[in-house]
Amino acid sequence: MDRVKNINAWIKNYDNKKVQAIMGFMENPTPDFQNNNFLCVLNQQGTRHNNYFGLTPTNLLIGAIYFSVRHCIKATWQNDRDQFYAPYDDAFQDDSEFKNNCLIFMLFHIKNRITTTQGINHFIPFSETEVNAKERYSSHALLEFLKGGIKEGGDSLFLNDKKQNKPLKFSLSASRVFDAGKEIYRYYHTQDFTNHPYNANVSLYDIKEFFQGRNAQGKLNLPAKVKDKYYKQLYANLQDALKDLAKEIQPKVYEYGFLRE
């Protein structure tokens, strides 16, 4: 396998940090299981000696594939050193369901660390009316993308293509993740904000912080410690749905060559 290009060399072909429309960054650590813990989505480039992949509407699905093939299989002592490779070819490009499933997996995964404390949240997956937000969002970039308003070939966050692009379609497992996530967003917007600042642009990470709080070390408390039983159930539903979606993505990881037997 020494001559096979690894997944990090492959994804660099799609990285263009010079474009104006960067939605966020993905930290790409060494391409093996033991470093997957460092793989996350952030508002800004971090300080570790890893590549920070600029996520834009043109490469968002590629970024989501990278993220998902690395996170959909849990690290164990047996696969700890296994390497992730470039795909065999471009066959995955014709698999819209796979690409879209990867996007949903990335958006609702615990390693999506997008937060409004670090900048504009370009990753809001639900419209204001869907979740009863009380104010208009600062960015509709992801919503436009999900509706098919931004093509993989465009480079503007605010591209209005006159052609009717079709909304992204998802498998049943991905739709379940999407719906479970929507319930969490909806629940946030129903809260009493008399004593807390309201955040219409809230991210999933921000919502977790709102309900779970942080410990003395500044880390997010575990959902198990939350007193709000309804939130706890909604969060558990999302995690269950994500596990099912991961199982759906797993065979494709081998089929397309990101992992090799």
Secondary structure as UniProt FT lines:
FT   TURN            2..3
FT   HELIX           7..11
FT   HELIX           12..14
FT   TURN            17..18
FT   STRAND          24..28
FT   HELIX           33..38
FT   STRAND          41..42
FT   STRAND          51..55
FT   TURN            57..59
FT   HELIX           60..71
FT   TURN            77..81
FT   HELIX           91..94
FT   HELIX           96..107
FT   TURN            110..111
FT   HELIX           116..118
FT   HELIX           128..131
FT   HELIX           141..146
FT   TURN            147..148
FT   TURN            152..153
FT   TURN            157..158
FT   HELIX           172..189
FT   TURN            200..201
FT   HELIX           204..212
FT   TURN            216..217
FT   HELIX           223..225
FT   HELIX           229..255
FT   TURN            256..257
//
